[in-house]
Amino acid sequence: MKKGDAQDPKGLIFESYRIEGITEPECRTIFLDWALSLPDGQDSHAALQALIARYGADAPDHPMTQVMRAGLDGMGKPRRRGGAGARPRGQG
């Protein structure tokens, strides 16, 4: 395992697996920081798959593994969440 590589530039995911008793909400916060720290143009889907392969097999029940899997599942499923287009229009 390597801290600070192309998939985990700051070593955030690496460190999350070393924190005893880390919780899912803490992992979600770390995951968001990880996502925001990826360089422009980085394929986040591929990076996430690599990180799950690296850590998930040895720690399938770890909260970070669960958060990363949820993140991977959520990719590619864009949903409209609101805005002017989602508001009802006048019946006219």
N, C-alpha and C positions, 0 to 999 in steps of 0.2 A: 504494500500500500504506500502510496506516495502523496505527500502533502503538497498542494500547489502545482497542479498540472493543467492541461488544456481544458479538461472537463470540470475542474474545481480550482479555478485560479487562486482563490484566497485560502483554500483548504478548509472551507466551512463545512462541507459535507463530511470530510475526513474527521474533523474535530467533533462533529455532532455524535459520531459513533463512539467517541472516547469519553463522553460526558456521562457519568454514572447517574441514573435516575432521570434522564432527560424526558420531558413530557411532549406529547403531540403538539400542543400549542407552541412550545418553544421550538420544536422542529419546523413548524409552519413559518415561524418568523425567520429562522435560519434559511429555510428554503427560499423565501422571498428575497432575502439578502443575496443568496447564491444566484438567483435568476437575474437580479439587477446588476450583479457584478460580472456577468458574462460579457466578453468583448462584442462589439457590434459585428454582425455577420456570423457569429457563432451559431451553429445548429443546436439549439437547446434540446430538441427532441433526441438527437443522437447523443448529446452529452448526458442527458438523463438516462437513456438506455444503458450507456457505458457505466454510469455510477450505480445503477441498480444491479447490473451484472457483477460489478466489483464488490459491493457490500451486501446486497440483498440475499445472496445465497447463504452467507454465513450468519446473517441476522434477519431472517424473514419476519420476525415479530417485532423488530425494533421500530419505534415510532417514525424514525426518519425513512425507513424503507417503505412504510405505509404512506407517508406523505409524498414521497417521490413517485410511488405507483399511482396515487391519486392524481398527481400532477401530470403524469404521462397519460393517464386515461382521459384527463380533461383537455389535453392538447388535440387539436384537430376537430373539436366539437364547438365551434363558435356559436354563441347564442346572442340574439339581440337582447339587451338588458334594459333598454329604456330609451329615453330621449324623445325628441319631438315626433319621430316616426312611430313610436309606440303608443302615443297618446290618442285617445278617441277624438275623432273629428266631429264637427258640428253636423247635425242631421238636417241638411238643408234646404 
